[in-house]
Amino acid sequence: MNPTINTAAHRSLAFGTKLKVTNRNNGRSVVVRVNDRGPFIRGRVLDLSRAAAQNIGMVSSGTAKVCYEVIG
């Protein structure tokens, strides 16, 4: 996973799938592309790259409640 571009890891979605990820705390969204597998921590659905996390304002907290939708 490249930390400088908007990418994500998901356990089962196909590589290349585009997702719109929205931070439920502040309403900010980012479009990411799935290019890795994970996360492997119970209760987590997505791992975002640092760039994507920064775009939705969750770098300082490390984790956030998000919602996502497949857009392509």
ZIQUIPE-V495666 format. One record per residue. N is the residue number from 0. RES is the residue in one small letter. PHI is phi in radians with two decimals (none if undefined). PSI is psi as a letter, one per 20 degrees, with the letter a starting at -180 (NA if undefined). OMEGA is omega in radians with two decimals (999 if undefined). Layout:
# ZIQUIPE-V495666
N|RES|PHI|PSI|OMEGA + N|RES|PHI|PSI|OMEGA
This chain:
# ZIQUIPE-V495666
0|m|none|p|3.14 + 1|n|-1.57|o|-3.08 + 2|p|-1.24|i|-3.06 + 3|t|-1.72|i|3.09 + 4|i|-2.17|r|-3.06 + 5|n|-1.41|n|-3.14 + 6|t|-2.27|r|-3.14 + 7|a|-2.60|r|3.01 + 8|a|-1.96|p|3.09 + 9|h|-2.49|q|-3.06 + 10|r|-1.17|h|-2.99 + 11|s|-2.28|i|3.13 + 12|l|-1.14|q|-3.11 + 13|a|-1.12|q|3.03 + 14|f|-1.01|p|-3.13 + 15|g|1.66|i|3.11 + 16|t|-1.12|p|3.09 + 17|k|-1.71|p|-3.13 + 18|l|-2.21|q|2.95 + 19|k|-1.73|o|-3.09 + 20|v|-1.91|p|-3.11 + 21|t|-2.10|p|3.06 + 22|n|-1.31|o|-3.07 + 23|r|-1.24|i|-3.14 + 24|n|-1.38|h|-3.06 + 25|n|-2.23|i|3.09 + 26|g|1.38|j|3.14 + 27|r|-1.32|q|-3.09 + 28|s|-2.20|q|3.06 + 29|v|-2.58|q|3.04 + 30|v|-1.73|p|-3.14 + 31|v|-2.19|r|3.07 + 32|r|-2.04|p|3.11 + 33|v|-1.28|p|3.13 + 34|n|-2.44|j|-3.10 + 35|d|-2.71|r|3.09 + 36|r|-1.79|q|-3.13 + 37|g|2.35|a|-0.11 + 38|p|-1.33|r|-3.11 + 39|f|-1.98|k|3.08 + 40|i|-1.95|p|-3.10 + 41|r|-0.93|p|3.09 + 42|g|1.59|i|3.12 + 43|r|-1.81|q|-3.08 + 44|v|-1.91|h|-3.10 + 45|l|-2.26|q|2.86 + 46|d|-1.97|p|3.11 + 47|l|-1.79|q|3.02 + 48|s|-1.16|r|3.13 + 49|r|-1.02|g|-3.14 + 50|a|-1.07|g|3.13 + 51|a|-1.15|g|3.12 + 52|a|-1.08|h|3.13 + 53|q|-1.14|h|-3.13 + 54|n|-1.10|h|-3.14 + 55|i|-1.85|j|3.01 + 56|g|1.26|l|3.14 + 57|m|-2.20|j|-3.12 + 58|v|-1.15|g|-3.07 + 59|s|-1.18|h|-3.14 + 60|s|-1.44|h|3.13 + 61|g|1.49|h|3.08 + 62|t|-2.38|q|3.10 + 63|a|-2.75|q|3.00 + 64|k|-1.38|p|-3.12 + 65|v|-2.27|r|2.92 + 66|c|-2.13|q|-3.14 + 67|y|-2.46|q|3.06 + 68|e|-2.38|q|3.10 + 69|v|-1.33|p|3.14 + 70|i|-2.06|i|3.11 + 71|g|2.98|NA|999
